[in-house]
């Protein structure tokens, strides 16, 4: 057992070292280094993609015949040992520092100081660093984080930022050789042509600033409550996931990820509390429907649209809010009717009214269907889908109402696309994309109901439906100027960090 632990720690040393010397491995490991604080919570920042390549470094143990049970236990021991070294509360420990990874040794590893870069990789034993020339003693104050700060509390972006940067540089590199080298050279290496076209500022430790966006006490309290609920949800998920079918486990994992993303967004001021509640109710409605929790779905589905109505009421004056609220009320009524057996026609009529209200909202101060190509595209798509439904077995009694509905939703999407053509604002584009998702959602619903059942149909139908509603509402509110677009919009929350590909710069260790 002791030999297996030493063997594992030796393999870990090389995995850890290569995680700082190869860009693609750093892309997985960077999550652990992004925190500008150094405490026990830093130890919990673990990669979601490290296992994709990390297993290669432990193949020698398998080839040497180490039993899987022994491997698993010593791996756990090695990992748990490293938890306590993430602290500034323990100083130097004399002889212990010379042999083992200690808080002092590991503080060096997490620092961005020039003298500390690429040092102290050991997990349990620091002797590997002494043997292979990567040891450095702590002798000046450590500055933590990465040399290209994340500057975000978005957990999804935290895991994706370096991969995105590598993909960006690989795509723009002119030579095929460089397109590959980007992934395997040390972090921070860039082809000369890419560096010239997309320059990045040199790292200056004197300009490092702690990322701490202002948040009101109510937002902080909400964020804390969100975190507690997410933690409880994660524990419940881990406790039950082994007995869940894979598809259901993935659905709940996505719901948890949505909640975590919302927590970061609200603390950064990118989403309001009401927007977060809207998105989370939509996520829970979708997850409950997809996994068979019918009663909970019946609670969250109308709740999501009710929150959307409140959001619009809080964001717009009454006269401006009314047309959009009518569309949302129609959607809410349609949601309720479609949950009830035998009420398909009333639900269809409610959504038809909702789309007519959306058309009125999109038409305001504009011509009818200013983009005729979009009109032809949406009507053509609607005609094709109606033909598929007809051939697939659409009941005779539903052919007329479904034809009317298909026509109206196609006109709604065409008006939204024409609006985007004229206004050319980010909000108008989001509205147009949302209208497209609305057509997609209804297409999936109709195919599932009248042609052939789709696997996980509720997941696809509801996720596209709620994405449509979120994009339309946020796009219209952004165009109305109710909030600063670059700080609050959903789309900017998702994509604004894509402009920051600085994460490929040389990491902390």
N, C-alpha and C positions, 0 to 999 in steps of 0.2 A: 504493500500500500504506500509506504513512504517513497519507494523508488518510483512508483507510478505518479505520485504527486510531483516529484522533482522532474520527471520526464514531461509531465503535462506543463509544468511551469516553464520548462525550456522551450517547448513548442509554442506556448503562449507568448514568450518573449519575442520570437521571430514573427509571429502573426502581428503582434502589437507594433513591432518595429516597422514591418512592411506596411502596416496601416498608416504610417506617417511618411513613408518613402515612395509609395505608389499611389497615384491619384485616384484610381478606381477603388482601392481599399480605403483611402482616406474619405472618399465620398460616403462610405458606410459608417466609418468611425467618427466623423466630424460631430455628430449629434452629442457625443459624450463631452466634447470640448467647447461647445457653444456658450455655456453658462459663464457669465462674468462674475459670478459668485463662486466661492469654493467652500462647500459644506457637504454634509451627508446627502443632501438631496441631489447634489451633482453626481453622486455615484449611481443614482437611479436613472440618469439620462442614458439610455441604452439604445443601440442601433436596431432598426427594424429590418435591415438588409445584410447585416454582417455574415449571416449563415450562408449566404449565396456562394461566397468564395472562402470563408474562414475555415471550413472543414478540411480544405486541402492541407493545412498546416498540421493537422492532427493525424494524417494518414500514417506517419511513422509509428504511432502508437498502435494503430490497427495492425500494421505489418509485423510489429514486434509481438503481437498476440495478447495485448492487454485486454482483458474481458470487458465487454460493454458496461457491466454494472460497476466495475472498478473505475472505468473511465468516467462514467457519469458522476460518481461520488467525489472523485478527486477534482473534477471540473467544478462541482458545486463548492467544494472547500476553497478552491483557488478564487472563485468569484466572490464568495462571502467574505473572505479575508480582506479583499480590496475595498470593501465598504467602509471600514473604519478609518482608512488612510485619507479619506476626503474630508479633511478638517483643518482649520487654522488654529484650533484650540489646543493642539498638542505641539510642543516645540521639538527641539532636537533630542534624540534619545541615546546619544553616545555610541557605545559599541553596537547597539541594535541597528543603528542607521548603516553601519558598515556591511551588514549581512542581509538585512531584510528591507523590503519596500516599506517605508515608514511615511507618516504624514509629511515630514520635511522633504524626503526624496520625491514623493509624488506631487507635492506642490510645485517643485521644479518642472515636473512633467507637464503640468497644466498651464505653465506660464508662457507669455508671448515675448518675454525679454530676450534680446539677442543671445545673451550668454547661456540661456536655458533651452534654446531651440534644439529639438531632436535629442532629448536626453531622458534617461531613467525610465526605461520601458518595462522593467521587471514587474511581475504580478505579485508573487510572494517573496522571491529572492531578488536582491539587488546585485548579487554577485555576477549575474549574467551581464549586466551593464559594465561592471568593472572588467570582466574578461574580454568583452567585445568593444570596449572603447566608447561607450555611450553614457558613462556616468558623469554627473555633475552635482557638486554639493551646493546646497542652498546658502548663498552668501549675499544676496540682496533681495529687496522686497519684490514679491511676485505680482505681476499684472496678469489677470486671467482672461480667458476667452479664446477667440481665434483672431488671426491677423486680418481677416475680413469679417467683421462682426455680422452676426445674423440680423440684429436689429428688428426682430420680430418675435412674437409669441405664438406664431402659427406652427403647430406641431407637424402639419403636413409639409409645409415649406422647409422646416428644419431638416426633414429627412430627404428632401428633394433638391435643395439648393445647389449642392456641389455637382450632383449628377446633371442638373440643368446647365451649369456652367461648362462642364466637360462636353456635353452635347453641343452647346453653342459654339465652342472653340473648334470642336471636331468638324462641325458642319461648315464653318467658315474657312477652315484651313484649305489652302489651294492644293497642296501635295498630299497624295494618298498616304504616304509614309507618315506625315504629320497628323493626319486624321486618326491614325492608330496610336501614335506615340503620345498623344494628348492623354490617353487613358492610363498609360503605364509609366510615364515619366514622373518625377517627384511633383508633389502638389506645388502649384505656382508656376510650373513650366508652361510656356505658351509658344506656339510657332511664331516666328518673327513677323510674318505677314498679318497674323491675327492680332498680335500685340500692337502693331502699328495702326491698324484700323480701329481697334477697340482698346485704347490705352486704359490702364488702371493706375491710380495713384500709388506711390510707394508707401509702405507701412511706416508710420511715425508714432512711436509709443507715447510721445508727449501729447498727441491729439486723440488718444483713446478716451472715449466718453461712455459712461455707463448708460445702457439703454433702460430708461424708466419713464415711459409716457405717463402724463398726469391722468389720474382717474379719481372721480368723486368717491366719497365714502359709500354711497349707495351702489356704485359700480363695483367697488372693492368687495362689499358685502355679497353682492350678487355673484361675483367671480368666485368667492370663497365657497358659497353655497353650491355653485356649479361644480367646483372641484370635488366637494364632498360627495355629491350625487354621482359624478363620473367615477370616483373611486369605488363607491358602493356598487355601481353598475359593472365596473371592471372585475371586482371580486366575484360578483354573482356570475358574470360571464365565464370567468376562469373555473369557477366551481362546477358549472353545469355544461361547459362546452364539450367535454369529452363524450357526453351522451347525446349531443345534438347532431343531426345530419349536417354534413359539410355546408350545404347551401344556407341553412338557417344560422349556422355559426358565422358565416360570412356576412349575412344580413345584419346581425346584431353587432358584429365588429364594425361595420360601416356606420351604424347608428351611433356607436360610442365615439368613433372618429369624428362624426359630425358634431357631437356635443363638445368634444375637446377643441375642435376648430372654432366653434362658436365662443367658447370660454376665452381663448386667446384673442379673438376678434373684438369682443366687447371690452376687454381690458386695454386693448390698444386704441379704443375709440372708433373703430371701423364699423361696428354695428351697434345699434341702440339696444336697450334691454328688450323692447317690444319686438324688434327684428329677430333677436335671438330666440325669443319665445315662439315666434312664428315658425322659424326654421326647425326648431327642435320638436315642436308639435307635429310638423309635417313629417319629420324623420321618424318619430315614434308611430305616427299613423301608418306610414309605409311599412315599417318593420313589423308592427303587430299584425297587419293584414297579411304580409308575406309569410309569417311564421305561425299563423293560425290563432292568434289571440283576438278573436272576433269582437268580444265585448270592449276590450281596450281600444281596438281600432274604431269602434263606433263612438267612443268618447273623444279620441284625439282628432279624428277626421273633421268633424264640424268645429272643434276647438281651433284648429289651425286657421281656417278661413275667418272665424270670428276674431282672432287676434289680428289677422290682416286688415280687417275692417277697422278695428281700433287703431292700428298703425296709421292708416290713411287719415282717419279722423284727427289724430294727434298731429299729423304732419301738414295738412292742408286746411285752408279756410273752408267753411261749410259749402259755399257755392262751388268751389273748385273740386271739393272732395266728392260731392254727390254723384256725378256720373260714374266715377270709378267705384264708389261704394255700391252703386246699383249693380255693376258687373260682379263685384265680389259677393253681394247678397244673392244674386242669381246662382253663382257658383256654389255658395253655401247650401242653398236650397237643393240644387242639383245633387250635391254630395249626399245630403240626407235621403233624398228619394232613391238614389241609386243603391244605397245600402239596404233598402227595404225590398223584399221580394214582391214582384208584381207591379212595381212603380217605375219601370223603365221609361215609359212615355212621359210621365210628369218630370222625371229627371232630365230627359232629353229636351223638353220644352224650357225648363229652367236654364239649362246651359245655352240653349239657343238665344234666350233673352239676354243672358250674360254676354254672349258674343256680339249681339246687336249693341249692347251698351259699350262694349270695348270698341266697336267700330266708331261709335259716336265720339268716344274719347280720342281715338287716333285721328279722326277726321278734323277735329277742332282747328280752325284757322288754316286749313289746308284744302287742296283740291281732292276730288274723289280719285283714288287709285292713281297717284302720280307716276308710279312705275308700272307701265303696262306689261312689261316682261314678267314682273312678279305676279301680276294678276293672272296672266296666262299660265304661269308655272303652278300656282296654287290651285287654280280651277282645273288644270290638267291633271294634277296629282289627285285632287278630289274625285274627278271623273274615273280615273283608273281604279282608285280604291273602292268606289261605289260599284264598279263593274265586278271587282273581285268579291265583294260582299254578295252581290246579286247571284253570281255563279256559285258562291260558297254556301248558299242556302238562306239568304235573308228572307224572313217570312213576308208574304204578300202584304199583310196588314201594316208592316213597318216600312215598306219601300218608299212611300211618299214622305213620311216624317223624316226618315233617315236622309233622303235626297235633299230635303230642305235644310237639314242640319249641316250636311256636308257642304252645301253651297254657302251657307252663312259663315261657317268657320274658315272656308277658303277665302272668302271676301275679307274676313277679319285679319287673316294672316297677310293678305295682299295689301290691305290698308296700312298695316304695321310696317311692312317692308317699304312701301312707298313713302311713308313718313320718315323712315330712316334715310332714304335717298335724298329727301329734301332737307331735313334738319342736320344730318351728318354729325350728330352729337353722340357721345358714348351711351347716354341714356336711351336714345332712340334705337341704337343698335341692339341694346339689351332687350328692349321691348320687341323688336323684330325677331330676335332669336327666341325669346319666350313664346311668341306666337307660333313659331315653327315647332317648338316642343309641344305646344298645345295640340297641334295637328298630329304630331307623332303619338302623343298619349292617346288621343281618341282613336287613331288608327289601330294601335295595339289593342285597345279595349274592344273595338269592333271585330277585329280578327279573332280575338280570343272568344268572344261571345257567339259569333255567327259562322265562323269558318272552321277553326281548329284551336283547341286549348293550347295555350303557350306555357312552357315551363316557367315557374315563378312569375306568372302573369301579373299578380298584384304588385310585385316589386317594380317591374318595368312600367306598368301603367301609372302607378302613383308617383314614382320618382320623377318621371318626365312631366307629369301633371303639376307637381309642386314646384319643380324647377321652372316651369312655365310661369306659374303665378308669382313666384319670387322675382324672376327677372322682369316681368311686366310691371309689377308694383314698384320695385326699386328703380327701374328705368324711368317710369313716369314721375316718381318723386324726385329723382335726380334732375330731370328736365325742368321740373317746376322750381328747382333751386331751393328746395326746403332744407338741404344739408349740403355741405361741401362734398363734391363728388369724389375728390381724391382721398377723402378720409373715411367716407361712410359707405360707399356703394359696395354691394356684394361682389361685383366683378372686380373692382379694384382690390378688394380683400384677397381674392384668389390670385390675381395676376400681377399686382403691383411689384411683388418681390421678384418677378421674373426678370425685371430690368437689372436687378442686382446680381451679377454673376461673379462677384468678388470672392466668393467662397473658395476659389481655387488657389488663392494666395497661400503662402507657406503657413502651415498650421502651427498651433501650439502643440506641445508634446504631451 
